[in-house]
Structures are given as C-alpha cells and as structure tokens.
C-alpha cells in the first residue's frame, strides 16, 4: 500500500478584522507570532495614485488570518497569500502590484502601482517597543532593512520614508479630543468623536484648566463649546500654553472679537490668538448639534493631516 502522505494544503487567507489602526495591527502580529509565525506587510512604494499612505500595514498570521490594508481592499488577499509564502520559505520578499507588476490580472482602481515589503517576524521586541511608546503617547519609529531582513526600533523620523537603504516608519498616538462644555453640542461632538476612535476627555465647567494641562500633548485637539466665553477662560489659556495641534472655540465673529480683546489684555500675542479657530468648524454656521459635530471633527481631522503630513 502506498504510504505517501498527501501534501498539506496551504492556508487560505481570511480577513480577521477590518481595522487599520496601526497599534491594533501590531498587537495582532505579536499575538500571531507568539502562536507560531507571522509576517508584517508594509506599503513601501507608491507609483502614481494610491488608496493608502506609505507605511500602511497588514499583519498576517501563519494560519491565514490577516488584518490591515495596503490598498482600498482590492489586493489584500493577494498580499496575504504572498506573506504566507514568505512565512513558509522563512524569507522576506517585496512584491509589486498594479503598474509595473508581474500580476497582470490585478489592476488597481487608482491606475497606479505599489510595492509591498513582507517581513517574516523573527522576534517582536521592536513591535512591542512601538506599542509601549504609543501607550505613553510618544511617537516611535521602526527601521526595516530588506538587505538584512531586520526590523528594529528607532527614533521616529519626521515622516515615513526610505533612507540609506532602510524604510523608516513613524507612528503617532491617536488623536485626543479635550472637550470643554456641557452643551448639547458638546454631547454630540463627544459621541461622534468616540465613534471615530478618538481618545475623548470631557471637562466640565468646574474642573478648570489646570487638570487639562496634564492631558494636552502635540496630538491633542482642544474643543471649547461654551455659550459663555467666561466659562472657557481657564482651559483656553491652558490650551494656548500647550502644544495642542488644534484649538477651536464656539461663538460668532462678534463673540470671538470679545475673546481676542480679553486675551490681548492678558498679554497673549497675535501668534497665540491666531491658533484659535473661531467660529469653530470646517463649514459655515450650523443650526443643529449633529451638523456642528461633523463640522468640528472634520476640521480637527484636516488640521491633524496638515500638522503631521
């Protein structure tokens, strides 16, 4: 009787989650590595248009589960399949998709092309270092060397890029919203911000600005939604002394003029005062809380992109 064993079928790629949060992807990769083996796929080159930014990740477990995005969703299964081959071979690989790719049957809707570097994880110390720094709301970095097939933690670069043969990825803490106000508008902004995955801290009128000073970092937006500018005074002054990337305040143009006069009297300069977006929001006057919340968070998102492009 022939005792030859049939070849073991390769795992079929299956999406495990729809998240694109880098911290969640790195946790997935760490867990998968601890269970057996895993690969981290990274968008390292864009030719023409692309749906994702340089440094976008996918994490792929040896059993076929994957999460993350390096495109709009059209090639992720193919990337996972390539990652599984890399894990099987125990060697990194770089694969091109779209323009300039050998895969003629895979066309990117944007018409461009991308290159994905697939790293077979040998250890997860560098990934854990990134998570630890993000937990402390500090910006970490990773350096990937295709030649050495290594991934190490480094000081964060100003932006994700190639340098001296290494691909450097910068990670930044998720947006924090420090929200001051007990209005209907404030409640709507808080709900929408939480649904968007932001870190939301709500300050009531009686808490003052001193407490908020400990929570405002360079990745924080301060949103002031008071109908009385006296109620915002303490936290606004704290925000102006902070590295917050966005400061916005509710009120009309006339109300803001009163705000400017008060701040000028307190010794704040024009550069400080120009940091305040007032009237707050991306689009014009709104007449309902939901529209205002959308306007405010769109403005915050746009400001973050400008600050950390």
C-alpha positions in Angstrom: 0.0 0.0 0.0 1.3 3.4 -0.9 2.1 5.2 2.3 2.9 8.6 0.6 1.3 11.4 2.5 -0.7 14.0 0.6 0.8 17.5 0.6 -0.6 19.8 3.3 -2.9 22.4 1.7 -1.7 26.0 2.1 -3.8 28.1 4.5 -6.5 30.2 2.8 -6.2 34.0 3.6 -9.2 35.1 5.7 -9.7 38.6 7.0 -9.8 38.6 10.8 -10.8 42.2 11.3 -11.4 45.4 9.3 -9.2 47.7 11.4 -6.5 49.9 10.0 -5.3 51.1 13.4 -1.5 50.6 13.4 -1.5 49.7 17.2 -4.1 47.0 16.7 -2.3 45.6 13.7 1.0 45.4 15.6 -0.8 43.6 18.5 -2.3 41.2 16.1 1.2 40.5 14.7 2.6 40.0 18.1 -0.1 37.6 19.1 0.2 35.6 15.8 4.0 35.4 16.3 3.5 34.0 19.8 1.1 31.4 18.4 3.5 30.2 15.7 4.6 32.6 12.9 3.6 35.9 11.4 4.6 38.4 8.8 4.2 42.2 8.6 3.5 43.6 5.2 4.2 47.3 4.6 3.4 49.7 1.8 6.9 51.0 0.9 6.5 52.5 -2.6 3.7 54.3 -4.5 3.7 54.8 -8.2 1.0 57.2 -9.2 -2.1 57.2 -7.1 -2.8 55.0 -4.1 -5.6 54.5 -1.5 -3.2 54.3 1.5 -0.2 56.2 2.7 3.4 55.0 2.8 3.9 52.8 5.9 0.4 51.3 5.8 0.5 47.8 7.3 -1.1 44.4 7.0 -0.4 41.7 9.6 -0.7 38.1 8.5 -0.8 35.0 10.8 0.6 31.6 9.6 -2.9 30.2 9.7 -4.1 32.6 7.1 -5.8 35.2 9.2 -4.9 38.8 8.3 -5.9 42.3 9.1 -5.0 45.8 7.9 -5.0 47.5 4.5 -2.3 48.5 2.0 -4.8 49.5 -0.7 -8.5 50.1 -0.9 -9.2 46.4 -0.3 -8.6 45.1 -3.8 -5.3 43.3 -3.3 -5.2 42.4 0.4 -6.0 38.8 -0.1 -3.2 38.5 -2.7 -0.8 40.3 -0.3 -1.7 37.8 2.5 -1.1 34.9 0.1 2.4 36.3 -0.7 3.0 36.7 3.1 2.1 33.1 3.7 4.6 32.0 1.1 7.2 34.2 2.7 6.4 32.6 6.1 6.7 29.1 4.6 10.1 29.9 3.0 11.3 31.8 6.0 12.5 34.7 3.9 11.3 38.3 3.3 10.1 39.4 -0.1 9.0 42.5 -1.9 6.0 42.3 -4.3 4.7 44.8 -6.8 1.1 45.3 -7.6 -0.6 47.4 -10.3 1.6 49.5 -12.6 4.9 47.7 -13.1 3.7 44.4 -11.5 4.1 40.9 -13.0 0.5 40.2 -11.9 -1.3 41.4 -15.0 -4.7 40.2 -13.6 -4.5 42.5 -10.6 -5.2 46.1 -11.6 -5.5 48.9 -9.0 -8.6 51.1 -9.5 -6.5 54.2 -9.0 -4.4 53.2 -12.0 -1.1 53.4 -10.1 1.2 50.8 -8.6 2.5 49.9 -5.2 5.3 47.9 -3.7 4.8 45.8 -0.5 7.7 44.7 1.6 6.8 41.5 3.5 8.9 40.8 6.6 8.8 37.5 8.4 8.9 38.3 12.1 11.8 36.7 13.9 11.0 38.5 17.2 8.5 41.1 18.3 10.6 43.3 20.5 10.6 46.2 18.1 6.8 46.0 17.7 6.3 45.9 21.5 8.5 49.0 21.8 6.2 50.8 19.4 3.2 49.8 21.4 4.8 50.9 24.7 5.7 54.3 23.4 2.2 54.8 21.9 0.7 53.9 25.2 2.8 56.7 26.7 1.5 58.9 23.8 5.0 59.2 22.4 5.9 58.9 18.7 8.0 55.8 17.9 9.7 54.6 14.7 10.7 51.4 13.0 13.5 50.8 10.5 13.2 47.9 8.1 16.2 46.7 6.2 15.3 44.5 3.2 19.0 43.6 2.8 19.4 42.3 6.4 15.8 41.3 6.7 15.6 43.0 10.1 13.1 45.3 11.8 14.4 47.5 14.7 13.0 50.3 16.8 14.5 53.8 16.1 13.8 57.4 17.0 10.9 58.5 14.9 11.7 60.2 11.6 9.8 63.4 10.7 7.9 61.4 8.1 7.7 57.8 6.8 10.4 57.4 4.1 13.4 55.5 2.6 16.8 56.5 3.8 20.2 54.7 3.2 18.5 51.5 2.1 16.2 51.3 5.1 12.5 52.0 5.2 11.6 54.2 8.2 8.0 54.2 9.5 6.8 56.8 12.0 3.8 56.0 14.3 1.9 58.7 16.2 -0.6 58.4 19.0 -4.2 58.6 18.1 -6.0 61.9 18.2 -7.1 63.0 21.6 -10.0 65.4 21.9 -10.1 67.5 25.1 -13.7 68.8 25.1 -14.9 71.5 27.3 -18.6 72.3 27.7 -21.8 70.9 29.0 -23.9 71.9 26.0 -26.0 69.7 23.6 -23.3 70.5 21.0 -20.6 69.1 23.3 -22.5 65.9 23.8 -22.9 65.4 20.0 -19.2 66.0 19.5 -18.2 63.6 22.2 -20.5 60.8 20.7 -19.1 61.3 17.2 -15.5 61.5 18.3 -15.8 58.3 20.3 -17.4 56.6 17.3 -14.4 57.8 15.2 -12.0 56.1 17.5 -10.6 59.3 19.1 -9.5 59.5 22.7 -12.1 61.8 24.3 -11.7 63.6 27.5 -14.7 65.8 28.6 -14.1 68.6 31.0 -17.0 70.3 32.9 -17.1 73.9 33.7 -16.0 73.5 37.3 -12.9 71.5 36.5 -10.8 74.4 35.3 -7.8 74.3 33.0 -5.1 73.1 35.5 -6.3 69.5 35.2 -6.5 69.6 31.4 -2.8 70.7 31.2 -1.7 67.2 32.0 -3.7 65.8 29.1 -2.9 68.2 26.3 0.0 67.0 24.1 1.0 67.6 20.5 -1.6 65.1 19.3 -4.4 66.7 21.1 -7.2 69.0 19.8 -8.9 71.3 22.3 -12.5 71.9 21.5 -14.4 74.6 23.5 -18.1 74.5 23.2 -19.4 77.1 25.7 -22.1 79.7 25.2 -20.4 81.9 27.7 -16.8 82.8 26.9 -16.1 83.4 30.6 -16.7 79.6 31.2 -13.9 78.8 28.7 -11.4 81.2 30.1 -9.3 78.9 32.2 -9.0 76.0 29.8 -8.4 78.3 26.8 -5.5 79.9 28.5 -4.1 76.5 29.3 -4.6 75.4 25.7 -2.7 78.4 24.4 0.3 77.5 26.6 0.1 73.9 25.3 1.4 72.1 22.2 -2.1 71.2 21.0 -2.3 71.0 17.2 -5.8 72.4 17.2 -7.7 74.8 19.4 -11.3 75.7 18.4 -14.0 77.7 20.1 -17.7 78.1 19.7 -19.2 81.5 19.0 -19.9 84.1 16.4 -17.4 86.5 14.9 -18.5 89.2 17.3 -18.1 86.8 20.3 -14.6 86.0 19.0 -13.7 89.6 18.9 -14.6 89.9 22.6 -12.4 86.8 23.2 -9.5 88.4 21.4 -9.8 91.6 23.4 -9.8 89.7 26.7 -6.7 87.6 25.6 -4.9 90.7 24.5 -5.5 92.3 27.8 -4.0 89.2 29.5 -0.8 89.6 27.4 -1.3 86.9 24.7 0.3 87.9 21.3 -1.3 87.7 17.9 0.5 84.4 17.1 -1.1 82.8 20.1 -4.5 84.2 19.3 -4.3 83.1 15.7 -4.1 79.5 16.9 -7.8 79.7 17.8 -10.2 78.5 15.2 -13.3 80.6 15.8 -16.0 80.3 14.8 -15.2 76.6 15.2 -15.6 74.0 12.4 -14.9 73.4 8.8 -18.0 74.7 7.3 -20.2 77.7 8.0 -22.8 78.4 10.6 -24.8 75.4 11.7 -28.2 75.2 13.3 -28.2 71.7 14.9 -25.8 69.8 17.1 -25.1 66.9 14.7 -24.1 69.2 11.9 -21.8 71.1 14.3 -20.2 67.9 15.5 -19.5 66.9 11.9 -18.1 70.3 11.1 -15.8 70.3 14.2 -14.4 66.8 13.7 -13.8 67.3 10.0 -11.8 70.4 11.0 -9.9 68.5 13.6 -9.1 65.7 11.1 -7.9 68.2 8.5 -5.7 70.0 11.0 -4.1 66.8 12.1 -3.3 65.9 8.4 -1.7 69.3 7.9 0.3 69.0 11.2 1.6 65.5 10.5 1.6 65.1 6.8 
